[in-house]
Amino acid sequence: MLVLDVDGVLTDCRLWMDSNGEWKRFFSIRDGVGIKALIEAGYKLAIITGTKASDIRARAKVLGINYFYEGASDKWPSFEQLQKESGISPSEMAYVGDDVFDIRILQSVAFGATVPEAVDEVLEVASYVTKRAGGNGAVREICDFILKYGHYAKN
């Protein structure tokens, strides 16, 4: 299973407000292609985000994300719920996060990755730092890595 943070991982952390006063994000098409390829290969996908936003929910739905958790700055309870709901243990998971809220999960999974723009504390604990930026192909890079190496991706 691949578990993803959103802001800074699936997006580049930039926000803009639409004419209805709702915050919106830019998502990478390439990341979506990678996620779809993982799903087609039989992997499960999850999102754990501290944000509650309609654009994130819509993107998750379009991509066919299997498990979706939103709106809690402490992501650990959602991560525990994910394990219960999916029956998948952390030793069978990869996680991509970029901020201090992600550290505990990054340290608990088999493969913890981050993006080059992550905060220093995350860069220190991640097993892998993508070459591509968050929101600009980083998730595709991780998806391709998993498809190539599968469960052997653990460093």
C-alpha positions in Angstrom: 0.0 0.0 0.0 1.1 3.5 -0.8 -0.1 6.2 1.7 0.2 9.8 0.8 0.1 13.2 2.4 -1.5 15.9 0.2 -0.1 19.5 0.7 3.6 19.5 -0.3 3.4 16.0 -1.7 0.5 15.8 -4.2 0.6 19.6 -4.4 3.4 22.2 -4.4 1.9 23.8 -1.3 0.4 26.8 -3.2 -3.2 27.7 -2.8 -5.5 30.0 -4.7 -9.0 31.1 -4.1 -11.7 30.6 -6.7 -14.6 33.0 -7.4 -16.8 31.1 -4.8 -14.2 31.8 -2.0 -13.0 28.2 -1.9 -9.3 27.4 -1.7 -8.0 25.3 -4.6 -4.7 23.4 -5.3 -2.9 22.3 -8.4 -2.3 18.6 -8.8 0.1 16.9 -11.2 -1.3 14.8 -14.1 1.8 12.7 -14.0 1.3 11.9 -10.3 -2.2 10.7 -11.2 -0.9 8.5 -14.0 1.5 6.9 -11.5 -1.3 6.3 -8.9 -3.5 4.8 -11.5 -0.7 2.4 -12.6 -0.2 1.3 -9.0 -3.9 0.6 -8.6 -3.9 -1.4 -11.9 -1.0 -3.4 -10.6 -3.0 -4.3 -7.5 -1.7 -1.9 -4.9 -4.0 -0.1 -2.5 -3.7 3.6 -2.1 -4.5 5.9 0.9 -4.5 9.6 1.6 -4.1 11.0 5.1 -4.3 14.8 5.1 -4.7 17.3 7.9 -6.8 19.4 5.5 -10.5 19.2 4.8 -11.2 20.5 1.3 -13.5 19.7 -1.5 -10.7 19.8 -4.2 -8.8 17.1 -2.3 -11.8 14.9 -1.9 -12.6 15.3 -5.6 -9.0 14.4 -6.6 -9.0 11.3 -4.4 -12.3 10.2 -5.9 -11.2 10.7 -9.5 -8.0 8.7 -8.8 -9.8 5.8 -7.1 -8.0 6.2 -3.8 -9.1 3.2 -1.6 -8.8 4.9 1.8 -9.2 8.6 2.6 -8.7 10.4 5.9 -9.0 14.1 6.3 -9.1 17.0 8.8 -6.8 15.9 11.7 -3.4 17.5 12.4 -2.5 14.4 14.3 -2.3 11.8 11.6 -1.5 8.9 13.8 -5.1 7.9 14.7 -6.0 7.9 11.0 -2.9 5.7 10.3 -4.1 3.3 13.0 -7.6 3.3 11.6 -6.2 2.6 8.1 -4.4 -0.5 9.4 -7.6 -1.8 11.0 -9.7 -1.1 7.9 -7.3 -2.4 5.3 -5.7 -5.3 7.2 -2.4 -4.1 5.9 0.5 -3.7 8.4 3.1 -0.8 8.4 5.7 -3.3 7.2 3.7 -3.6 3.9 3.3 0.2 3.5 5.2 3.1 1.9 4.4 6.6 3.0 5.2 10.0 1.5 5.1 13.1 3.7 6.9 16.4 4.0 6.2 18.0 7.4 6.7 17.3 11.1 3.1 15.8 11.3 4.4 13.0 9.0 7.5 11.9 10.9 5.9 9.2 13.2 4.3 7.5 10.2 7.5 7.9 8.1 9.4 6.1 10.8 6.8 3.3 11.2 6.4 2.1 7.6 8.7 -0.1 5.5 9.5 2.7 3.1 9.3 6.4 4.1 9.8 8.9 1.4 9.8 12.7 1.1 10.2 15.5 -1.3 13.2 17.8 -1.6 11.3 20.8 -0.2 10.4 18.9 3.0 11.2 20.4 6.4 14.7 19.5 7.7 13.3 17.1 10.4 11.6 15.0 7.7 14.7 15.0 5.4 16.6 13.6 8.3 14.3 10.6 8.8 13.1 9.7 5.3 14.5 6.6 3.6 14.3 8.3 0.2 14.1 11.9 -1.1 12.6 12.3 -4.6 14.4 14.1 -7.3 11.1 15.7 -8.4 9.3 18.4 -6.4 6.1 17.9 -4.5 3.2 18.5 -6.8 5.4 18.2 -9.8 6.0 14.5 -10.3 7.3 13.4 -6.9 4.5 10.9 -6.4 4.9 9.5 -9.9 8.6 9.0 -9.1 7.6 7.0 -6.0 4.9 5.0 -7.9 7.5 4.1 -10.6 10.0 3.1 -8.0 7.4 0.8 -6.3 6.4 -0.7 -9.6 10.0 -1.4 -10.4 11.1 -2.8 -7.1 7.8 -3.8 -5.3 8.2 -4.9 -1.8 12.0 -4.8 -2.2 11.9 -1.0 -2.1 12.8 -1.0 1.6 16.2 0.5 2.2 
